[in-house]
Amino acid sequence: MSRADHLIVGRAGANGAIATLTLDRPEVLNALDSALLGALERALSEIVVQDDVKAVVIAGTGGRSFSAGMDLAERAGFSDDELRGQRRAIVSLVAQLYELPVPTIAAVEGYALAGGFELALACDLIVASSAAVFGLPEVGVGNLPGGGATRTLTWIVGPARARDLMFTGRRISAAEAEAWGIVARLAAPGAAVSGAVALAELISEGAPLGVRQARAAIRRVHEPLAEGLAAENELYEVVLRSGDRVEGFRAFREKRAPRFRGT
């Protein structure tokens, strides 16, 4: 486990195949500053080249907050150009998460607000404490969500509900977020991280290439249907010719656990 710029990087799971990135600024509800954004970018860049990583879990320390959003105290001293530069860093981080080759899971305890909510939305799945709270309050401070939520949230909940949250800035409970399809699984308070790791381990039991290709196909669901189906077919062809597919069917016939190699 390592810690730098308020980010704790570690491993979890029975075989250490789950990379964990933990935001560690509990005194400011894990608000995202420039140093922490940079640390996340570097950590994700390292994960890309680590073949033994099967999934990534992102969480926050302290139990009160996943992340309350951008560090407004830091931003108060920024020039317009500095604000633009930080937004480019946020957008780059969201794109990096989106393109990561392995599944990503946000483990949300407490608040996931503004940029913190957008960070969670950039992940494939959200496991949230039943006491978690979500919201995009940017309009209340004269801004708009600038970390991808205008697309990621809209893809998940549809335009009407996305407008509801973004135009009003209101907060919603974990139960409402689950009902809307934002949250994949609810956990007891304090158990979001363990629930996310358990889900990541379950995912890691599947064929790595199959999971990766399914993830890539789902990520393109917002494209026109014909393009999406063509892309899905291309991705499926890769799996069809893979050693993992052969092993999966062979293990099924032989009534044993498959031994996937990611090939």
C-alpha positions in Angstrom: 0.0 0.0 0.0 1.3 3.5 -0.9 0.1 7.0 0.0 0.9 10.1 -2.0 -1.0 13.4 -2.5 -3.9 12.2 -0.4 -4.5 9.0 -2.4 -4.0 5.6 -0.8 -3.2 3.0 -3.4 -3.5 -0.7 -2.4 -4.7 -4.1 -3.3 -7.7 -6.2 -2.0 -9.3 -9.5 -2.6 -8.2 -13.1 -2.1 -5.5 -12.9 -4.8 -4.8 -9.2 -4.6 -6.3 -8.7 -8.0 -8.5 -5.8 -7.0 -6.7 -2.4 -7.1 -8.0 0.1 -4.5 -7.8 3.8 -4.8 -8.9 5.6 -1.7 -9.3 9.4 -1.5 -7.7 10.5 1.8 -8.8 14.0 2.7 -11.4 13.3 5.3 -11.0 16.7 7.0 -12.5 18.3 3.8 -14.9 15.4 3.0 -12.4 14.1 0.5 -12.7 17.1 -1.8 -10.7 16.9 -5.0 -7.8 19.3 -5.4 -5.3 19.5 -8.2 -2.8 17.2 -6.4 -5.4 14.5 -5.8 -6.5 14.7 -9.4 -2.9 14.2 -10.5 -2.4 11.3 -8.1 -5.5 9.6 -9.5 -4.3 10.1 -13.1 -0.9 8.6 -12.3 -2.4 5.6 -10.4 -4.8 4.8 -13.2 -1.9 5.0 -15.7 0.0 2.5 -13.7 -3.0 0.1 -13.4 -3.3 0.0 -17.2 0.1 -1.8 -17.5 -0.5 -4.2 -14.6 -1.9 -7.4 -16.1 -2.8 -8.9 -12.7 -5.4 -6.2 -12.0 -8.9 -7.5 -12.7 -11.0 -4.6 -11.3 -10.6 -1.2 -9.6 -12.5 0.0 -6.5 -12.5 3.7 -5.7 -13.5 4.9 -2.2 -13.0 7.7 0.3 -11.8 7.6 3.9 -13.5 8.8 7.0 -16.9 7.3 6.4 -18.6 10.7 6.0 -18.0 11.2 2.3 -16.9 9.5 -0.9 -16.1 13.0 -2.1 -18.0 16.3 -1.7 -16.7 17.5 -5.0 -14.0 20.0 -6.0 -12.0 21.8 -3.4 -13.6 25.3 -3.6 -11.1 26.7 -1.2 -8.3 25.9 -3.7 -10.4 27.2 -6.6 -11.1 30.5 -4.8 -7.5 31.6 -5.7 -7.6 30.4 -9.3 -7.5 32.6 -12.3 -9.8 31.8 -15.2 -7.0 30.0 -17.0 -6.2 27.9 -14.0 -9.9 27.0 -13.7 -9.9 25.9 -17.3 -6.7 23.9 -16.8 -8.2 22.1 -13.8 -11.4 21.3 -15.7 -9.3 19.8 -18.5 -7.7 17.6 -15.9 -11.1 16.5 -14.6 -12.3 15.7 -18.1 -9.1 13.8 -18.8 -9.6 11.8 -15.6 -13.2 10.9 -16.5 -12.1 9.8 -20.0 -9.3 7.8 -18.5 -11.7 5.9 -16.2 -14.1 5.4 -19.0 -11.4 3.9 -21.2 -9.8 1.8 -18.5 -9.6 -1.9 -19.7 -11.0 -3.3 -16.4 -14.3 -2.8 -14.6 -14.4 0.1 -12.1 -16.5 0.3 -9.0 -17.2 3.3 -6.8 -17.8 2.5 -3.1 -19.8 5.4 -1.7 -20.2 6.1 2.0 -21.8 9.4 2.9 -21.7 12.3 0.4 -21.1 11.9 -3.3 -21.6 15.5 -4.5 -20.7 17.6 -7.6 -17.3 16.4 -8.9 -17.4 13.5 -6.4 -20.7 12.3 -7.9 -19.3 12.7 -11.4 -16.2 10.6 -10.4 -18.5 7.9 -9.2 -20.6 8.1 -12.4 -17.5 7.6 -14.5 -17.2 4.2 -12.9 -19.0 1.1 -14.3 -20.8 0.4 -11.0 -21.7 2.1 -7.8 -22.0 0.2 -4.5 -23.4 2.7 -1.9 -24.2 2.7 1.7 -27.9 3.0 2.4 -27.1 6.3 4.1 -25.3 7.7 1.1 -26.4 11.0 -0.5 -25.9 12.1 -4.1 -26.3 15.4 -5.8 -25.1 17.9 -8.4 -25.4 21.3 -6.7 -23.3 23.3 -9.2 -26.1 25.5 -10.3 -26.3 26.8 -6.7 -22.9 28.3 -7.1 -23.4 29.7 -10.6 -21.8 26.7 -12.4 -22.9 23.5 -14.2 -21.6 19.9 -13.9 -18.4 19.9 -15.8 -17.0 16.5 -15.1 -19.0 14.5 -17.6 -22.4 14.2 -15.8 -24.3 15.9 -18.5 -23.6 12.7 -20.5 -22.9 9.9 -18.0 -25.9 10.7 -15.8 -28.2 11.2 -18.8 -27.2 7.9 -20.2 -28.1 6.2 -16.9 -31.3 7.9 -15.9 -32.5 9.6 -19.1 -32.9 13.3 -19.9 -35.8 14.1 -17.6 -34.3 12.9 -14.4 -30.9 14.2 -15.3 -32.5 17.7 -15.8 -34.3 17.3 -12.5 -31.0 16.8 -10.6 -28.9 19.3 -12.6 -31.5 22.1 -12.8 -32.5 22.0 -9.1 -29.2 20.9 -7.5 -31.2 18.8 -5.1 -29.8 15.8 -3.3 -31.2 12.3 -3.5 -31.0 9.4 -1.1 -29.2 6.1 -1.9 -32.6 4.4 -2.1 -33.8 6.9 -4.8 -30.4 6.6 -6.6 -30.9 2.8 -6.7 -34.4 3.1 -7.9 -33.2 5.3 -10.7 -30.5 2.9 -11.7 -27.6 5.0 -10.5 -26.6 2.6 -7.8 -26.1 -1.0 -8.6 -26.1 -2.4 -5.1 -26.9 -1.1 -1.6 -24.8 -2.0 1.5 -25.2 -1.4 5.2 -23.6 1.8 6.5 -19.9 1.2 6.7 -20.0 -1.8 4.4 -19.8 -0.1 0.9 -16.1 -0.9 0.4 -16.3 -4.5 1.5 -19.4 -4.8 -0.7 -17.6 -3.3 -3.7 -14.6 -5.5 -3.2 -16.9 -8.6 -3.0 -18.6 -7.5 -6.2 -15.2 -6.9 -7.9 -14.0 -10.4 -6.8 -17.2 -11.9 -8.3 -16.5 -10.1 -11.6 -12.9 -11.2 -11.6 -14.0 -14.9 -11.6 -15.3 -14.4 -15.1 -13.2 -14.6 -18.3 -11.1 -11.4 -18.4 -11.5 -10.9 -22.1 -15.2 -11.6 -22.1 -15.7 -9.0 -19.3 -13.6 -6.5 -21.1 -15.4 -6.9 -24.4 -18.8 -6.8 -22.7 -17.8 -3.6 -20.9 -16.6 -2.0 -24.2 -19.9 -2.9 -25.9 -22.0 -1.5 -23.1 -20.0 1.7 -23.1 -21.0 2.3 -26.7 -24.8 1.8 -26.1 -25.4 5.5 -26.5 -24.3 5.3 -30.2 -26.9 4.8 -32.9 -28.3 1.2 -32.8 -26.7 0.1 -36.2 -23.3 1.4 -35.1 -23.7 -0.1 -31.7 -24.6 -3.5 -33.1 -21.7 -3.4 -35.6 -19.3 -2.5 -32.8 -20.8 -5.2 -30.5 -20.2 -7.8 -33.3 -16.6 -6.7 -33.7 -16.0 -7.1 -30.0 -17.8 -10.4 -29.9 -15.6 -11.8 -32.7 -12.6 -11.2 -30.5 -14.1 -13.3 -27.7 -15.4 -15.9 -30.2 -11.8 -16.7 -31.2 -10.4 -16.6 -27.7 -8.8 -19.3 -25.6 -11.0 -18.3 -22.7 -14.2 -19.0 -24.6 -12.9 -22.5 -25.5 -11.9 -23.1 -21.8 -15.2 -21.8 -20.6 -17.2 -24.3 -22.6 -14.8 -27.1 -21.9 -15.0 -26.4 -18.1 -18.8 -26.4 -18.3 -18.9 -29.7 -20.1 -16.4 -31.2 -17.5 -18.4 -29.7 -14.6 -15.4 -27.9 -13.1 -14.3 -24.3 -12.4 -12.8 -22.7 -15.5 -9.1 -21.6 -15.6 -9.2 -18.4 -17.6 -5.9 -16.9 -18.9 -7.2 -13.7 -20.5 -6.2 -14.9 -24.0 
